[in-house]
Amino acid sequence: MRIKKILIFILLLQSPTIYSQNIDIRILRNINIDRNEHLDGTFTTITNSVGPVSLAAPILVFGTGLIEKDKTLQQKGIVMGASFVVATAITTSMKYAFNRQRPYLTYHDLQNITSENSPSFPSAHTSYAFSTATSLSIAFPKWYVIAPSYAYATAVGYSRMHLGVHYPSDVLAGAIVGAGSAFLCYKAQKWINHKKRNQLPVKIH
């Protein structure tokens, strides 16, 4: 009787996981198999742009700060670069900790337009794109920066599913890691600046 109860408990624990996996692959099949093949090239270009964009953004901001001798702008560039480094470290660690197989290797009806050698969860491309988008939005909180930044990051996430190399849950996790990394670096910078101000000697008149 006790064994029967244990088996029922294990099945109850597994059922939400199985259900979420079913939703995951169902959404991916709808995106990948029923995709507009004329957009394959567009989404491949969007995917391939992530590395250059993620590296160029902090360099341009920091470089502009150097040219204009603007320390605030330089600091923003440093925080953006740090966000990318943190997102990379967390994403890579999670990939090999979970070691999830790519969807096209598990489900052979999916069509992969590009191939990847690393594990699937979470999506590194999405993580980098959302790290950059969030960093830019925090550094320059204007609608004309925020809207295109997140539109681009969302397009990157969608491109990974369109190309058949990521599950929706990979993309969602990547977005959370990327945005979270940027937010953490921003908070860390504020804390460091606050600590520096508190350490300054008080002038007595």
C-alpha positions in Angstrom: 0.0 0.0 0.0 2.8 2.4 0.9 4.6 1.6 -2.5 1.4 2.4 -4.3 1.1 5.8 -2.6 4.7 6.6 -3.4 4.1 5.7 -7.1 1.0 7.9 -7.2 3.0 10.8 -5.6 5.8 10.5 -8.2 3.3 10.5 -11.1 1.6 13.6 -9.7 5.0 15.3 -9.5 5.9 14.4 -13.0 2.6 15.3 -14.6 3.1 19.2 -14.6 6.6 18.6 -16.2 5.1 16.3 -18.9 2.3 18.8 -19.5 4.7 21.8 -19.8 6.9 19.8 -22.2 3.9 19.1 -24.4 3.0 22.8 -24.5 6.7 23.6 -25.3 6.9 21.3 -28.3 3.4 22.2 -29.5 4.3 25.9 -29.7 7.6 25.2 -31.3 6.0 22.9 -34.0 3.5 25.7 -34.8 6.3 28.2 -35.2 8.8 26.0 -37.0 6.9 23.6 -39.1 4.2 26.1 -40.2 6.7 28.9 -40.7 7.0 31.2 -43.7 10.1 29.8 -45.4 10.6 33.1 -47.2 11.6 34.6 -43.8 14.3 32.0 -43.1 17.0 34.3 -44.4 15.7 37.3 -42.4 15.6 35.4 -39.2 19.1 33.9 -39.9 20.4 37.4 -40.3 18.7 38.5 -37.1 20.2 35.6 -35.2 23.7 36.2 -36.6 23.6 39.9 -35.7 23.4 39.2 -31.9 27.1 38.8 -31.3 28.2 42.0 -33.1 25.4 44.1 -31.7 26.0 42.9 -28.1 29.7 43.7 -28.3 29.3 46.9 -30.3 26.7 48.6 -28.0 28.9 48.9 -24.8 32.0 49.7 -26.9 30.2 52.6 -28.7 28.7 54.0 -25.5 32.0 53.8 -23.7 33.9 55.1 -26.7 31.6 58.1 -27.0 32.1 58.8 -23.3 35.9 58.8 -23.8 35.6 61.2 -26.8 33.2 63.6 -25.0 35.1 63.1 -21.7 31.8 62.2 -20.1 32.4 59.9 -17.1 28.7 59.1 -16.7 28.6 57.8 -20.3 31.8 55.8 -19.8 30.3 54.2 -16.7 27.2 53.3 -18.6 29.3 51.6 -21.2 31.2 49.6 -18.5 27.9 48.5 -16.9 26.6 47.4 -20.3 29.8 45.4 -20.9 29.6 43.8 -17.5 26.0 42.8 -18.1 27.0 41.0 -21.2 29.8 39.2 -19.3 27.5 38.2 -16.5 24.8 37.0 -18.9 27.4 34.9 -20.8 28.7 33.3 -17.5 25.2 32.5 -16.2 23.9 31.2 -19.5 26.9 29.0 -20.2 26.8 27.6 -16.7 23.1 26.8 -17.0 23.5 25.2 -20.4 26.0 22.6 -19.2 24.2 22.1 -15.9 20.9 21.2 -17.5 22.5 19.7 -20.7 19.2 19.8 -22.6 19.3 18.4 -26.1 18.4 20.6 -29.0 14.8 20.2 -30.1 15.6 19.1 -33.7 17.7 16.3 -32.3 14.8 15.0 -30.1 11.9 15.6 -32.5 12.9 14.8 -36.1 9.8 16.4 -37.7 11.4 19.8 -36.8 13.4 21.6 -39.4 16.6 23.2 -38.2 17.8 26.0 -40.6 21.0 26.3 -38.6 22.9 23.9 -36.4 24.3 24.4 -32.9 26.9 22.4 -30.9 26.0 23.6 -27.4 23.1 22.4 -25.2 19.7 24.0 -25.7 18.6 25.5 -22.3 18.7 28.5 -22.0 19.0 30.4 -25.3 22.3 32.3 -25.3 21.3 34.5 -28.3 18.1 35.6 -26.5 20.1 36.1 -23.2 22.6 38.4 -25.0 19.9 40.3 -26.8 17.8 41.0 -23.7 20.9 41.9 -21.7 21.7 44.5 -24.4 18.1 45.7 -24.6 17.7 46.1 -20.8 21.1 47.7 -20.4 20.3 50.3 -23.1 16.9 50.9 -21.7 18.3 51.5 -18.2 21.1 53.7 -19.5 18.9 55.7 -21.9 15.3 55.5 -20.5 13.6 57.0 -23.6 10.8 55.3 -25.5 12.7 55.6 -28.8 15.5 53.5 -27.2 13.4 51.1 -25.2 10.9 50.2 -27.9 13.3 49.2 -30.7 15.7 47.6 -28.2 13.1 45.2 -26.9 11.5 44.7 -30.4 14.9 43.6 -31.6 15.5 41.3 -28.6 12.0 39.7 -29.1 12.8 39.2 -32.8 16.0 37.4 -31.8 14.1 35.1 -29.4 11.5 34.3 -32.1 14.2 33.7 -34.7 15.7 30.9 -32.5 12.3 29.1 -32.6 11.7 29.8 -36.2 15.1 28.3 -37.1 14.2 25.2 -35.0 17.1 25.4 -32.5 15.3 26.3 -29.3 12.2 25.5 -27.3 10.0 28.4 -26.1 11.1 27.7 -22.6 14.8 28.1 -23.7 13.9 31.5 -25.1 11.9 32.6 -22.0 14.7 31.5 -19.7 17.3 33.3 -21.9 15.2 36.5 -21.8 15.0 36.3 -18.0 18.7 35.7 -17.6 19.7 38.5 -19.9 17.3 41.1 -18.5 18.2 40.0 -14.9 21.9 40.2 -15.5 21.6 43.8 -16.8 19.4 44.8 -13.8 21.8 43.2 -11.3 24.8 45.0 -12.9 22.9 48.3 -12.8 22.0 47.8 -9.1 25.6 46.8 -8.3 26.9 50.0 -10.0 24.5 52.1 -7.9 25.6 50.3 -4.7 29.3 50.9 -5.6 28.7 54.6 -6.4 26.8 55.0 -3.1 29.6 53.4 -1.1 32.2 55.6 -2.8 30.2 58.8 -1.9 29.9 57.7 1.7 33.7 57.1 1.9 34.5 60.7 0.7 35.9 62.8 3.6 33.5 65.4 5.0 34.7 69.0 4.4 34.6 71.2 7.5 34.2 74.9 6.8 
